[in-house]
């Protein structure tokens, strides 16, 4: 990923665009074909150092690039950049970089999704307490939790793929998009050579809603990774201890406290998500520019687009590593579930009382009374309920207090997960 966004790569993509334009001009008969053949055989991307040297005089990076290349071409160099404006090259080349970087991210997301699906299936039946508002709610399974992550990753991958497709466009329409010094057919031919679609309409630049959409898609993937990492952090707390990050031989969790085993990778993911999310705001602010263009978007884009790709590439890689090596403790999950004094059975009991003919509000208050007592006095909810003849006479408590009731439909979710793993359609994501 770093190579895609290196100065060397950027200059190479600029040259790709220039050469595609030259070949299109030659095909249209506007430039001698032999000159283009000579340029194609001779032209090489200049070094970043050479462009920087020339830029100190030109104060314009693309102009410095053109000079650096043309100076090595002899008389044929006069055709380089013929009819083009800077953004024709810069924006079209950026689309090439985005395409290459995006393909890498999609591959990474595929691996991450496969890792999550594998662990979800592994822990399909490992019961743990579900939490809402940070408080014990009802039992779920750790596998079902991970299954939700897999579908969210898939949605993020699809969003990113759509945004990347929106960026698969180029423009060679000239100074204000009128083709005054170029030709629509030139644009079509050059873009075809580059594997891009010509923008239907452009000004001096490609419109920045495309780039904002891309940055937003990257930010949404980052936000999902942050969500997953935050859950791991919560579950790794000493008081919970249901999972732990991989901990290598020789690793140290603290310079001062030898006992520490901190969720540092998860925390790193959460921190970097803030960067990618903030970059998406820059993308939105870059949409509104003066007239046919100004340059306020350019300096910011040179930071936020590469940085978002680089950060997210790292985040996905670390998340995949984290999932594959995650230490999962089913026995601790059961212990934590039982430490809730059986309170999670309250809804099951409520429903049974309603089904027995008791008005819902009466049933709710009856169950709540025992639940509050169990909570405040740290007594087992089931024992309190069994001692209440008004309840025990109405319902079969052995059936009510059956833990498997909560996971009896879990196969339905995992059938959909299996379809996702097999990439079958449709998947109810």
C-alpha positions in Angstrom: 0.0 0.0 0.0 2.8 2.4 0.8 4.2 1.8 -2.7 0.9 2.8 -4.3 1.1 6.2 -2.6 4.8 6.8 -2.9 6.1 9.8 -4.9 7.6 7.4 -7.4 4.3 5.8 -8.0 2.5 9.1 -8.4 5.0 10.3 -11.0 4.7 7.0 -12.9 0.9 7.3 -13.0 1.3 10.9 -14.3 3.4 9.6 -17.1 0.9 6.8 -17.8 -1.7 9.5 -18.4 0.5 11.6 -20.5 1.4 8.7 -22.7 -2.2 7.5 -23.1 -3.1 11.0 -24.2 -0.2 11.1 -26.7 -1.3 7.8 -28.2 -4.8 9.0 -28.5 -3.7 12.1 -30.2 -1.7 10.0 -32.7 -4.7 7.8 -33.3 -6.7 10.9 -34.1 -3.9 12.1 -36.5 -3.1 15.3 -34.5 0.4 14.2 -33.5 2.9 12.3 -35.7 2.8 8.6 -34.8 6.6 8.3 -35.1 7.0 11.0 -32.4 4.7 9.1 -30.0 6.6 5.9 -30.7 9.8 7.7 -29.9 8.4 9.2 -26.7 7.0 5.9 -25.6 10.3 4.2 -26.0 12.3 6.9 -24.3 10.1 8.5 -21.6 10.8 7.5 -18.0 9.2 8.7 -14.8 11.6 11.4 -13.4 12.8 10.9 -9.8 11.0 12.8 -7.1 14.3 14.6 -6.4 14.5 15.9 -9.9 10.9 17.1 -9.9 11.5 18.8 -6.6 14.6 20.5 -8.0 12.6 22.0 -10.9 9.6 22.8 -8.7 11.7 25.2 -6.7 11.8 27.4 -9.7 8.4 26.6 -11.3 6.4 26.5 -8.0 4.2 24.1 -9.8 4.7 20.3 -9.4 3.0 19.2 -12.6 4.8 21.8 -14.7 8.1 20.6 -13.1 7.2 17.0 -13.9 6.4 17.9 -17.6 9.7 19.8 -17.9 11.7 16.9 -16.3 10.3 14.4 -18.7 10.4 16.6 -21.8 14.0 17.6 -21.3 15.0 14.0 -21.8 13.0 13.5 -25.0 14.7 15.9 -27.4 12.6 17.5 -30.2 9.8 15.0 -29.7 9.3 16.3 -26.2 7.4 19.3 -27.5 4.3 17.1 -27.9 4.2 16.1 -24.2 1.2 17.5 -22.3 -0.3 18.6 -25.6 -3.6 20.3 -25.1 -3.8 19.2 -21.5 -4.2 21.1 -18.2 -2.7 19.9 -15.0 -5.8 18.4 -13.5 -6.3 16.3 -16.6 -3.2 14.5 -15.5 -3.5 14.7 -11.8 -7.1 13.7 -11.4 -6.9 10.9 -13.9 -3.7 9.6 -12.4 -5.3 9.7 -8.9 -8.1 7.5 -10.2 -5.4 5.0 -11.2 -3.8 5.1 -7.8 -7.2 4.7 -6.1 -8.0 1.7 -8.2 -4.8 0.0 -7.3 -5.1 0.8 -3.6 -8.7 -0.1 -3.5 -8.0 -3.5 -5.0 -5.6 -4.1 -2.1 -8.2 -3.1 0.5 -10.8 -5.3 -1.0 -8.5 -8.3 -0.8 -7.7 -7.4 2.8 -11.4 -7.2 3.7 -12.0 -10.5 2.1 -9.4 -12.1 4.3 -10.8 -10.3 7.4 -14.3 -11.6 6.6 -13.1 -15.1 6.1 -11.3 -15.0 9.5 -14.4 -13.7 11.3 -16.7 -16.3 9.6 -14.3 -19.1 10.6 -14.2 -18.0 14.3 -18.0 -17.4 14.3 -18.6 -21.0 13.2 -16.0 -22.2 15.8 -17.9 -20.5 18.6 -21.4 -20.9 17.3 -22.6 -22.7 20.5 -20.5 -20.9 23.1 -23.1 -19.2 25.2 -22.3 -15.8 26.7 -24.4 -13.1 28.2 -25.6 -10.4 25.9 -25.3 -6.8 27.2 -27.4 -3.8 26.5 -26.4 -0.4 28.0 -23.4 -2.3 29.3 -25.7 -4.3 31.6 -26.6 -8.1 31.4 -29.6 -8.6 29.1 -30.2 -12.2 27.8 -27.9 -15.0 26.6 -26.5 -15.1 23.1 -23.5 -16.9 21.7 -20.1 -15.6 20.9 -20.4 -17.0 17.5 -23.6 -15.1 16.8 -21.8 -11.9 17.9 -19.1 -12.6 15.3 -21.6 -13.5 12.6 -22.9 -10.0 12.9 -19.4 -8.7 12.4 -19.0 -10.8 9.2 -22.2 -9.3 7.6 -21.1 -5.8 8.6 -17.7 -6.3 7.0 -19.5 -7.6 3.9 -21.6 -4.4 3.7 -18.5 -2.3 4.1 -16.8 -4.2 1.3 -19.8 -3.6 -1.0 -19.9 0.1 -0.1 -16.2 0.4 -0.8 -16.5 -1.4 -4.1 -19.3 0.9 -5.2 -17.2 4.0 -4.2 -14.2 2.7 -6.0 -16.3 2.2 -9.1 -17.4 5.8 -8.8 -13.8 6.8 -8.8 -12.9 4.7 -12.0 -13.2 7.8 -14.2 -10.7 10.1 -15.9 -11.0 13.5 -17.6 -9.0 15.1 -20.4 -11.4 17.9 -21.1 -9.0 20.8 -20.7 -8.9 24.0 -18.7 -12.7 24.4 -17.9 -14.1 21.1 -19.3 -15.0 22.4 -22.7 -12.5 20.3 -24.8 -11.4 23.6 -26.3 -7.8 22.4 -26.6 -8.5 18.7 -26.6 -11.3 16.5 -28.0 -14.0 14.2 -26.5 -12.7 11.4 -28.6 -9.2 12.0 -27.2 -10.6 11.6 -23.7 -12.5 8.4 -24.6 -9.5 6.8 -26.3 -7.0 7.8 -23.5 -9.4 6.6 -20.7 -10.0 3.4 -22.6 -6.2 2.7 -22.6 -6.1 3.4 -18.9 -9.1 1.2 -18.1 -11.2 4.1 -17.0 -14.5 5.6 -18.0 -14.5 9.2 -19.2 -16.4 11.5 -16.9 -19.7 12.5 -18.5 -19.1 16.1 -17.7 -16.1 17.7 -15.9 -14.9 21.2 -15.3 -11.1 21.6 -14.8 -11.4 18.8 -12.3 -13.4 15.7 -11.6 -16.2 16.6 -9.3 -15.3 16.0 -5.7 -18.5 14.2 -4.6 -16.8 11.1 -6.0 -13.8 11.6 -3.7 -16.1 12.4 -0.7 -18.0 9.2 -1.3 -14.8 7.2 -1.3 -13.5 8.8 1.9 -16.9 8.1 3.5 -16.8 4.5 2.5 -13.3 4.2 3.9 -14.5 5.9 7.1 -17.5 3.5 7.5 -15.2 0.4 7.2 -12.9 2.1 9.9 -16.0 2.7 12.1 -17.0 -0.9 11.9 -13.5 -2.0 12.8 -13.5 0.4 15.7 -16.8 -1.1 16.8 -15.4 -4.6 16.8 -12.2 -3.6 18.5 -14.1 -1.7 21.2 -16.1 -4.9 21.9 -12.9 -6.8 22.3 -11.6 -4.2 24.6 -14.7 -4.4 26.8 -14.6 -8.2 26.9 -10.9 -8.2 27.8 -11.4 -6.1 30.9 -10.3 -7.8 34.1 -13.9 -7.9 35.5 -15.1 -9.6 32.3 -12.1 -11.5 30.9 -14.1 -13.4 28.3 -11.4 -12.8 25.6 -7.8 -11.7 25.3 -5.6 -10.4 22.6 -2.8 -12.7 21.4 0.2 -12.3 23.6 3.5 -13.3 22.2 6.5 -14.8 23.9 8.7 -12.1 25.3 5.9 -9.4 24.9 5.6 -6.9 27.7 2.3 -5.2 28.6 3.7 -2.5 30.7 7.2 -1.1 31.5 6.2 -0.9 35.2 3.7 -3.7 35.9 4.7 -7.2 34.8 1.2 -8.6 35.2 -0.3 -6.4 32.5 -1.8 -7.9 29.3 -3.5 -5.0 27.6 -5.7 -4.9 24.5 -3.2 -2.6 22.7 -4.0 -3.6 19.1 -7.7 -3.0 19.6 -6.9 0.4 21.1 -4.7 1.2 18.2 -7.5 0.3 15.8 -9.9 2.5 17.7 -7.5 5.4 17.6 -6.8 5.2 13.9 -10.5 5.0 13.1 -10.7 8.6 14.4 -8.2 9.7 11.8 -10.0 8.0 8.9 -13.3 9.4 10.1 -11.9 12.9 10.4 -10.5 12.6 6.8 -14.0 11.9 5.6 -15.1 15.3 6.8 -12.3 16.8 4.7 -13.7 15.0 1.7 -17.1 16.6 2.3 -15.6 20.0 2.6 -13.8 19.6 -0.7 -17.0 19.2 -2.6 -17.8 22.9 -2.7 -15.2 24.7 -4.7 -15.2 28.1 -6.5 -16.7 28.0 -10.0 -14.9 25.5 -12.3 -12.3 24.9 -9.7 -10.0 26.3 -7.1 -7.1 24.6 -5.5 -8.3 24.4 -1.9 -9.1 20.7 -2.2 -5.7 19.7 -3.6 -3.4 20.2 -0.6 -5.9 18.5 1.7 -6.4 15.5 -0.6 -2.7 14.8 -0.9 -2.9 14.0 2.8 -6.3 12.6 3.5 -6.6 10.1 0.6 -3.3 8.4 0.9 -3.5 8.5 4.7 -7.0 7.0 4.8 -5.9 4.1 2.6 -2.7 3.5 4.5 -4.4 3.7 7.9 -7.3 1.4 6.9 -4.9 -1.1 5.3 -3.1 -1.3 8.6 -6.3 -1.5 10.6 -7.7 -4.4 8.5 -4.4 -6.3 8.7 -4.2 -5.9 12.5 -7.9 -6.8 12.9 -7.5 -10.0 10.9 -4.5 -10.9 13.0 -6.5 -10.2 16.1 -9.5 -12.3 15.1 -7.3 -15.2 14.0 -5.4 -15.3 17.3 -8.1 -14.1 19.7 -8.1 -16.1 23.0 -11.7 -17.0 23.7 -12.7 -18.2 27.1 -16.1 -20.0 27.0 -15.9 -21.1 30.6 -15.5 -17.5 31.8 -18.5 -16.6 29.6 -20.6 -19.1 31.5 -19.3 -18.0 34.8 -20.2 -14.4 34.0 -23.6 -15.4 32.8 -24.3 -17.2 36.1 -23.0 -14.3 38.1 -26.1 -12.5 36.9 -28.2 -14.5 39.4 -30.4 -15.9 36.7 -32.0 -12.6 36.1 -31.8 -13.0 32.3 -34.8 -15.5 32.6 -37.1 -12.5 33.5 -38.5 -12.0 30.0 -39.0 -15.8 29.5 -41.0 -15.9 32.7 -42.9 -12.8 31.8 -44.0 -14.3 28.5 -45.0 -17.6 30.2 -47.2 -15.7 32.8 -48.9 -13.7 30.1 -49.5 -17.0 28.2 -51.0 -18.4 31.3 -53.7 -15.7 31.3 -52.2 -13.1 33.6 -52.5 -9.5 32.4 -49.2 -8.3 31.1 -48.7 -5.4 33.5 -49.5 -7.6 36.5 -47.1 -10.3 35.2 -44.4 -7.6 34.6 -44.6 -6.2 38.1 -44.7 -9.7 39.7 -41.5 -10.7 37.9 -39.9 -7.3 38.4 -40.4 -7.6 42.2 -38.3 -10.8 42.4 -35.8 -9.5 39.9 -35.1 -6.4 41.9 -34.8 -8.4 45.1 -32.4 -10.8 43.4 -30.3 -7.9 42.2 -30.2 -5.9 45.4 -29.7 -8.9 47.8 -27.5 -10.9 45.4 -29.8 -13.8 45.6 -30.7 -16.3 42.8 -33.7 -15.1 40.8 -34.7 -18.7 40.2 -34.9 -19.6 43.9 -37.0 -16.6 44.6 -39.4 -17.4 41.8 -39.7 -21.1 42.8 -40.7 -20.0 46.3 -43.6 -17.9 44.9 -46.7 -20.0 44.7 -48.5 -17.5 42.6 -45.9 -18.0 39.9 -45.0 -21.7 40.5 -48.7 -22.7 40.3 -49.1 -21.1 36.8 -46.1 -22.2 34.8 -43.6 -25.0 34.5 -40.5 -23.4 35.9 -38.2 -26.2 34.7 -39.2 -25.4 31.2 -38.8 -21.6 31.8 -35.3 -22.0 33.2 -34.0 -23.9 30.3 -30.9 -22.1 28.9 -31.2 -23.7 25.5 -34.4 -21.8 24.8 -32.3 -18.7 24.0 -30.3 -20.4 21.2 -33.0 -22.6 19.7 -33.2 -20.6 16.5 -29.5 -19.8 16.1 -29.1 -22.2 13.1 -31.2 -19.8 11.0 -28.5 -17.1 11.4 -25.7 -19.5 10.7 -27.4 -20.8 7.5 -27.3 -17.2 6.3 -23.7 -17.0 7.4 -22.9 -20.1 5.4 -24.4 -18.6 2.4 -22.3 -15.5 2.9 -19.2 -17.7 3.2 -20.1 -19.4 -0.1 -21.0 -16.1 -1.7 -24.4 -17.3 -2.5 -27.3 -14.9 -3.4 -29.4 -13.6 -2.0 -28.1 -13.2 1.5 -30.3 -11.3 3.9 -27.6 -9.1 5.3 
